[in-house]
Amino acid sequence: MTTFLDQCRQILGNDYVQTEPTAMAPYLTDYRQRYTGKALALLRPASTAQVAAIVRLCCAHRVALVPQGGNTGLVLGSVPDQSGRAVLLSLRRLNQIRHTDTLNNTITVEAGCLLQQVQNAADSVDRLFPLSLASEGSCTLGGNLSTNAGGTAVLHYGNCRELCLGLEVVTPGGDIWDGLRGLRKDNTGYDLRDLYIGAEGTLGVITAAVLKLFPKPHSQVTALVNVNSIEHAVELFHLLRTHSADAALTAFELMSDYCLTLVRQHFPEIRQPASAHSAFYVLLEITSQNDEAASTAVLESALESAMQRNLTTDVIVAASRAQSAALWNLRESISSAQAAEGKNIKHDISLPISSIGQFVQHTDALLQHHFTGCRMVTFGHLGDGNLHYNVSAPLNSPIDEFLLKQNEINRVVYDSVAHFSGSISAEHGLGALKCEEIVRYKSHVEMQLMRSIKQALDPLNIMNPGKVIAPLP
């Protein structure tokens, strides 16, 4: 491989081809610190042309490559396997905002731009880029698009697929497809953009994108609502959708009481509102082009109706942006509190909204029957049916012993998800972690169609091999 690496250095420069273990280490371990792969080299291109040249070189030498953005994924999609035969292609140096078009409400950005960087660029021209994730200070747009990221604003604005109008992609053959068109209508054949979004780098390398911008709302009102059951939360959701015609319901987040208990236990400095305890809480937000007072009146009217229907027992409406930020801090601290409590078994699932209550009741009971004492950390984006349904070890139980039961627990959860017509991956993707699991839950026809697309576009199987689609036995 000496010749291959020498040619990589000629393309990128010596400083951007690294083979030393210490230099590669931060890129080879996954976000949850549970898996470390191996790589032939870490390559750090700075332009689309350099990416294309590297891909052509990989084709010529039959070297696999693993594209990586901020490496914040949770399904082992952005780290290489243990073979050490692949190169890791970091896109972080492709970090330019290429163009902003305020009349067309679009922004063209490179794949290595941090999500927060894009949000700030939109804000600087009095626009909103609504994708919002807890990792927005470290995740990149290329990774967001490759996993079709969701986040807290999907309910109103849609996920990454809905927020993207055009792409620039380096194909597995090293060609550059310039699809950077800021068009909202383009009916000229197969939608290649949608093919690459959510493909996790298995069909090509996304190097740039044209994204939608939106007018910044004039008002934003946040509330924390106590509910006794998920069924009541779902009823509240539909009530708010019908009562807020003059405002947009942009977030509707579900949190169990145990989630907030963990936050209180591990982050006592985070002030929790003095509301009565309930089984679940909903954190919701409405935005509007009306003023704050009008939006607050709309929300308070809807919540008064909810109380009359006994859907809630307590409501806290944020009186300022600072109070709103404090409520959101509770929600965004749940994952960190879980990590502080100890390793757990995560499930990123989606279900028909009407079935979520039944699913949780049914699956909680199954898990308690088979794994007595396990603790459920249940939260997520209820408004779009996305649930983070996580299982922690019983109190005072050895965590490593509990983690040995991961496959059994996954089977209970995923079989139940299938029973309720859901998906085993809502917004995190499949990566290497779920690529074999998905075969159980997709039809033979669907898997064959996916394999046909992979074979047609990447016949050498050099693009992120072993991710999304498991190799045939």
C-alpha positions in Angstrom: 0.0 0.0 0.0 3.0 2.3 0.0 2.3 3.4 -3.6 -1.3 4.1 -2.8 -0.5 6.2 0.3 2.2 8.1 -1.6 -0.3 9.0 -4.3 -2.7 10.1 -1.5 0.0 12.5 -0.2 0.5 13.9 -3.7 -3.2 14.8 -3.9 -3.7 16.1 -0.3 -0.3 17.0 1.0 1.7 15.1 3.6 0.0 16.8 6.6 -3.4 15.5 5.5 -2.5 11.8 5.2 -2.0 10.4 8.6 -1.1 6.9 9.5 0.1 7.3 13.1 -2.3 5.6 15.6 -2.4 8.6 18.0 -3.4 11.0 15.1 -6.1 8.6 13.9 -7.5 7.5 17.3 -10.1 10.3 17.8 -11.6 9.4 14.4 -11.7 5.6 14.9 -13.8 5.4 18.1 -17.5 5.8 17.9 -19.4 8.6 19.7 -20.5 6.3 22.6 -16.9 5.1 23.2 -17.9 1.5 22.8 -16.2 0.5 19.6 -12.8 1.3 18.0 -12.1 0.4 14.4 -8.8 0.3 12.4 -7.9 2.2 9.3 -5.1 2.1 6.7 -4.9 5.9 6.9 -6.8 9.0 7.8 -7.4 11.3 4.8 -8.5 14.9 5.1 -9.4 16.5 1.8 -10.2 20.2 1.6 -12.2 20.3 -1.7 -14.7 18.3 -3.8 -12.0 17.9 -6.4 -9.7 16.3 -3.8 -12.4 14.0 -2.7 -13.0 12.9 -6.3 -9.3 12.3 -6.9 -9.1 10.2 -3.7 -12.1 8.1 -4.7 -10.7 7.5 -8.1 -7.5 6.3 -6.5 -9.4 4.0 -4.2 -11.1 2.5 -7.2 -7.8 1.9 -8.9 -6.3 0.2 -5.9 -9.5 -1.5 -4.7 -9.3 0.3 -1.3 -12.5 0.8 0.6 -13.3 4.2 2.2 -15.4 5.3 5.2 -16.7 8.9 4.9 -17.0 10.7 8.2 -18.4 14.1 9.3 -18.5 15.0 13.0 -18.6 11.3 14.1 -21.6 11.9 16.3 -23.6 8.9 15.0 -24.9 6.2 17.3 -25.0 3.2 15.0 -21.3 2.7 14.0 -22.0 4.2 10.6 -19.0 6.5 10.5 -16.2 4.3 11.8 -14.3 1.6 10.0 -14.3 -2.1 10.9 -11.5 -4.1 12.5 -9.8 -5.2 9.2 -7.6 -2.1 8.9 -8.0 -2.2 5.1 -10.2 0.9 4.6 -9.2 4.6 4.7 -11.2 7.0 6.8 -12.2 10.0 4.7 -12.8 13.0 7.0 -14.9 15.8 5.4 -14.3 18.3 8.2 -12.1 20.6 6.1 -14.9 21.0 3.5 -16.4 23.7 5.7 -17.3 26.7 3.6 -20.6 28.5 3.3 -20.6 28.9 -0.5 -23.7 31.0 -1.2 -26.7 32.5 0.5 -29.8 33.5 -1.6 -32.3 35.4 0.6 -34.7 35.9 -2.3 -34.8 32.1 -3.0 -34.5 31.3 0.7 -31.6 28.9 0.2 -28.1 28.5 1.5 -25.4 26.4 -0.2 -22.9 24.8 2.2 -20.1 22.2 2.2 -20.5 18.9 3.9 -18.0 19.6 6.7 -19.9 22.7 8.0 -21.1 22.3 11.5 -24.8 22.4 11.9 -24.5 25.3 14.3 -22.4 27.2 11.7 -25.2 26.8 9.2 -27.8 28.0 11.8 -25.6 31.1 12.5 -25.1 31.8 8.8 -28.9 31.7 8.3 -29.5 33.9 11.4 -27.0 36.5 10.1 -29.3 37.2 7.1 -32.5 37.1 9.3 -33.4 33.6 8.2 -33.9 30.3 10.0 -32.4 27.0 9.3 -34.6 24.8 11.5 -32.7 21.6 11.9 -31.9 21.4 15.6 -30.0 18.6 17.4 -28.3 18.2 20.8 -25.0 17.7 18.9 -25.4 20.8 16.7 -22.1 22.2 17.9 -20.2 19.1 16.6 -22.2 17.3 14.0 -21.8 18.2 10.3 -24.3 18.8 7.5 -22.8 15.9 5.5 -23.5 13.5 8.3 -26.9 15.0 8.9 -27.9 14.4 5.3 -26.2 11.0 5.1 -28.4 9.8 8.0 -31.5 11.9 7.2 -31.3 13.5 10.6 -34.4 14.5 12.4 -34.2 16.5 15.7 -36.8 18.5 17.6 -38.3 20.6 14.7 -39.3 17.8 12.4 -42.9 18.2 13.4 -43.3 21.5 11.5 -40.3 21.7 9.2 -39.5 18.1 8.3 -36.3 16.1 8.6 -33.1 16.6 6.5 -34.7 15.2 3.3 -37.4 17.9 3.4 -34.8 20.6 4.1 -32.6 19.8 1.2 -33.2 21.0 -2.4 -29.9 19.8 -4.1 -26.7 18.0 -3.6 -23.1 17.7 -4.9 -21.9 14.1 -4.7 -18.8 12.3 -5.6 -19.8 8.9 -7.0 -18.1 5.6 -6.3 -16.3 6.0 -9.6 -14.9 9.3 -8.7 -17.2 11.5 -10.8 -18.7 14.6 -9.5 -22.5 15.0 -9.8 -23.4 18.7 -9.5 -27.0 18.7 -8.4 -26.8 21.9 -6.5 -30.1 23.3 -7.8 -32.2 25.5 -5.6 -35.4 24.3 -7.2 -38.6 23.4 -5.4 -40.0 21.7 -8.5 -37.8 19.7 -10.8 -39.7 16.8 -12.4 -37.0 15.5 -14.8 -36.5 11.9 -13.9 -35.3 9.8 -10.9 -34.8 11.9 -7.7 -31.1 11.2 -7.2 -31.0 13.6 -4.3 -33.3 11.4 -2.2 -31.3 8.4 -3.1 -28.2 9.8 -1.4 -29.9 11.3 1.6 -30.1 8.6 4.3 -27.7 6.3 2.5 -25.0 6.7 5.1 -22.2 7.1 2.6 -22.8 3.7 1.0 -23.7 5.1 -2.5 -21.4 8.1 -2.7 -19.8 11.0 -0.8 -22.0 14.1 -0.2 -19.7 17.1 -0.5 -22.2 20.0 -0.6 -25.9 20.8 -0.4 -28.5 23.5 -1.1 -30.7 23.8 1.9 -34.0 25.6 2.5 -34.2 28.7 4.7 -37.3 30.0 6.4 -38.5 33.4 7.7 -37.5 33.8 11.4 -40.7 33.5 13.6 -41.6 36.7 15.4 -42.6 34.8 18.6 -41.8 31.6 20.3 -43.7 30.2 23.3 -42.7 27.2 25.3 -44.6 25.2 27.8 -44.1 22.1 30.0 -47.3 20.1 30.5 -48.0 17.3 32.9 -49.9 14.3 31.5 -50.8 11.0 33.3 -50.5 8.8 30.2 -49.1 8.7 26.7 -52.7 8.4 25.5 -53.4 11.8 27.1 -50.3 13.2 25.5 -51.5 12.0 22.0 -54.9 13.6 22.7 -53.2 16.8 23.7 -51.2 16.8 20.5 -54.3 16.6 18.3 -56.1 19.2 20.4 -53.1 21.7 20.0 -53.0 21.0 16.2 -56.6 22.0 15.9 -56.4 25.0 18.3 -53.3 26.7 16.9 -54.4 27.6 13.4 -52.6 31.0 13.7 -49.4 29.5 15.0 -47.2 26.5 14.2 -46.7 23.7 16.6 -43.0 23.2 16.1 -42.1 20.8 18.9 -43.9 18.2 21.0 -41.5 16.3 23.1 -42.4 13.4 25.5 -40.4 12.7 28.6 -41.1 10.2 31.3 -40.9 11.1 35.0 -37.9 8.8 35.3 -36.0 10.9 32.6 -36.3 14.0 34.8 -35.4 12.0 37.9 -32.1 11.1 36.2 -31.5 14.7 35.2 -32.2 15.8 38.8 -29.9 13.1 40.2 -26.9 13.8 38.0 -27.3 17.5 37.3 -28.6 19.0 40.4 -27.5 22.4 39.2 -30.2 22.3 36.5 -33.2 23.9 38.1 -36.4 21.9 37.5 -39.8 23.6 37.6 -41.9 23.3 40.7 -44.7 21.4 39.1 -46.6 18.4 40.4 -45.2 15.0 39.5 -46.9 13.0 36.8 -46.1 9.8 34.8 -45.1 11.8 31.7 -44.4 15.4 30.7 -44.7 17.1 27.3 -42.4 19.9 26.3 -44.1 21.8 23.5 -43.4 24.9 21.5 -45.4 27.1 19.1 -44.0 29.7 16.8 -45.8 32.4 14.9 -45.4 35.6 12.9 -47.7 37.2 15.4 -46.3 38.9 18.5 -45.5 37.1 21.7 -48.7 38.1 23.5 -50.9 36.8 20.7 -49.0 33.5 20.5 -49.2 33.1 24.3 -53.0 33.7 24.2 -53.4 31.0 21.5 -51.4 28.5 23.6 -53.1 29.3 26.9 -56.5 28.9 25.3 -55.6 25.5 23.9 -54.1 24.4 27.3 -57.2 25.6 29.2 -59.3 23.4 26.9 -56.9 20.5 27.7 -57.4 21.0 31.4 -61.2 21.0 31.0 -60.9 17.6 29.2 -58.7 16.3 32.1 -55.7 15.8 29.7 -53.4 17.6 32.0 -53.1 18.5 35.7 -50.4 21.2 35.6 -49.0 23.6 33.0 -45.9 25.9 33.1 -45.7 28.4 30.3 -42.3 30.0 30.0 -42.5 33.8 30.6 -39.2 34.6 28.9 -36.6 33.3 26.5 -34.4 32.4 29.5 -37.2 30.3 31.0 -37.8 28.6 27.6 -34.1 27.8 27.4 -34.2 26.3 30.9 -37.1 24.0 30.0 -35.3 22.9 26.8 -32.1 22.3 28.9 -34.1 19.7 30.8 -35.0 17.8 27.6 -31.5 18.1 26.1 -29.8 16.8 29.3 -31.6 13.5 29.4 -29.0 11.7 27.2 -26.1 13.0 29.3 -27.9 12.0 32.5 -28.4 8.5 31.1 -24.7 8.3 30.3 -23.8 9.4 33.8 -26.1 6.7 35.2 -24.2 4.0 33.2 -24.3 2.2 30.0 -27.8 1.4 28.6 -29.4 -0.3 25.6 -30.7 2.3 23.3 -33.6 2.0 20.8 -34.4 4.7 18.2 -37.8 3.7 16.9 -40.8 5.1 15.2 -44.4 4.1 15.4 -47.8 5.4 14.3 -48.6 8.1 16.8 -51.9 6.4 17.6 -50.1 3.2 18.6 -47.4 4.7 20.9 -49.3 4.3 24.1 -50.2 0.7 23.4 -46.6 -0.1 22.3 -45.1 1.3 25.5 -47.6 -0.4 27.8 -47.2 -3.8 26.0 -43.4 -3.7 25.6 -42.7 -2.4 29.1 -44.7 -5.4 30.5 -42.8 -7.8 28.2 -39.4 -6.4 29.3 -40.3 -6.5 33.0 -41.4 -10.1 32.6 -38.2 -11.3 30.9 -35.7 -8.8 32.6 -37.2 -8.1 36.0 -36.2 -4.7 37.4 -34.9 -3.1 34.2 -35.5 0.6 34.1 -37.1 2.3 31.2 -35.9 5.7 30.0 -38.6 6.7 27.6 -38.6 10.1 25.7 -38.6 11.4 22.2 -40.3 13.4 19.5 -43.9 12.2 20.1 -45.3 14.6 17.5 -43.6 12.7 14.6 -43.8 9.3 16.2 -40.1 9.0 17.1 -39.4 7.4 20.5 -36.1 6.9 22.2 -37.0 3.8 24.1 -33.9 3.0 26.3 -33.4 0.1 28.8 -31.1 0.5 31.8 -30.0 -2.2 34.1 -31.8 -2.8 37.4 -30.5 -0.9 40.4 -27.4 -2.4 41.9 -27.1 -4.9 39.0 -23.7 -5.3 37.3 -24.1 -3.3 34.1 -21.7 -5.4 32.0 -23.7 -8.5 32.8 -26.9 -6.7 31.8 -25.3 -5.6 28.5 -24.8 -9.3 27.6 -28.5 -9.5 27.3 -28.6 -6.8 24.6 -29.5 -9.1 21.7 -32.4 -10.6 23.7 -33.7 -7.2 24.7 -33.4 -5.9 21.2 -35.4 -8.9 20.0 -38.2 -8.2 22.4 -38.3 -4.5 21.5 -37.9 -4.8 17.7 -40.5 -7.6 17.4 -42.9 -5.4 19.3 -42.1 -2.5 17.0 -42.9 -4.7 14.0 -46.1 -5.9 15.7 -47.2 -2.3 15.9 -46.2 -1.5 12.3 -43.2 0.7 13.3 -39.5 1.0 12.3 -36.4 -0.1 14.2 -34.6 3.1 13.2 -36.3 6.5 13.1 -33.5 9.0 12.8 -30.1 7.4 13.7 -29.8 5.2 10.6 -28.7 1.5 10.4 -24.9 1.8 10.2 -23.1 -1.4 11.1 -25.1 -1.8 14.3 -28.5 -2.6 12.7 -27.6 -3.7 9.2 -28.2 -7.4 10.1 -31.2 -6.7 12.3 -33.1 -4.9 9.4 -33.1 -8.1 7.4 -35.6 -9.5 9.9 -38.1 -6.7 9.4 -37.9 -5.8 5.7 -39.3 -8.0 3.0 -37.1 -10.0 0.6 -38.3 -7.8 -2.2 -37.3 -4.6 -0.4 -33.9 -5.9 0.6 -33.3 -7.1 -3.0 -34.2 -3.7 -4.3 -31.7 -2.0 -1.9 -29.0 -4.5 -2.8 -29.6 -3.9 -6.5 -29.1 -0.2 -6.1 -25.9 -0.7 -4.1 -24.6 -3.1 -6.7 -25.5 -0.8 -9.6 -23.9 2.3 -8.1 -21.0 0.8 -6.2 -20.1 -2.5 -7.9 -16.7 -2.6 -6.2 -18.2 -2.2 -2.8 -15.7 0.4 -1.7 -18.2 3.0 -0.3 -18.6 2.4 3.5 -18.8 -1.4 3.2 -20.7 -3.3 5.9 -23.0 -0.5 6.6 -26.8 -0.3 6.0 -26.9 -3.5 3.9 -25.3 -6.6 5.4 -23.3 -8.8 3.0 -25.1 -11.9 1.8 -24.0 -15.1 3.6 
